[in-house]
Amino acid sequence: KRWSMEKPARTLVSGAIDGMLHPYIERIISENEWLVCGSFPLDMKFKKLNPKWAVGMSVPPFMIQRIAIEIYNQWLS
């Protein structure tokens, strides 16, 4: 599947590690591009795990932040 520059990134799933194509260049999405699309910092260390697999199996940090903010706003403030 080819990604689009006009739309948000597709859902990053661990089973499609090699199936995501760059929007303009004939190549698969790089590790850094996966990290950015998954809202992870580029220097994130995943120890022995494949970073693309770890990003595909996780909930994005930005999503967790937004959920935490909403819980705080609706329940604790």
Secondary structure as the mmCIF struct_conf table of DSSP 4:
data_model
#
loop_
_struct_conf.conf_type_id
_struct_conf.id
_struct_conf.beg_label_comp_id
_struct_conf.beg_label_asym_id
_struct_conf.beg_label_seq_id
_struct_conf.end_label_comp_id
_struct_conf.end_label_asym_id
_struct_conf.end_label_seq_id
STRN STRN1 ARG A 2 ARG A 2
BEND BEND1 MET A 5 LYS A 7
HELX_LH_PP_P HELX_LH_PP_P1 PRO A 8 THR A 11
HELX_RH_3T_P HELX_RH_3T_P1 SER A 14 ALA A 16
TURN_TY1_P TURN_TY1_P1 ILE A 17 ASP A 18
STRN STRN2 LEU A 21 LEU A 21
BEND BEND2 PRO A 23 ARG A 27
STRN STRN3 ILE A 28 ILE A 28
HELX_LH_PP_P HELX_LH_PP_P2 ILE A 29 SER A 30
HELX_RH_AL_P HELX_RH_AL_P1 GLU A 31 CYS A 37
TURN_TY1_P TURN_TY1_P2 GLY A 38 SER A 39
TURN_TY1_P TURN_TY1_P3 LEU A 42 ASP A 43
TURN_TY1_P TURN_TY1_P4 LYS A 47 LYS A 48
BEND BEND3 LEU A 49 LEU A 49
HELX_RH_AL_P HELX_RH_AL_P2 PRO A 51 MET A 57
BEND BEND4 SER A 58 SER A 58
HELX_RH_AL_P HELX_RH_AL_P3 PRO A 61 ILE A 71
HELX_RH_PI_P HELX_RH_PI_P1 TYR A 72 LEU A 76
#
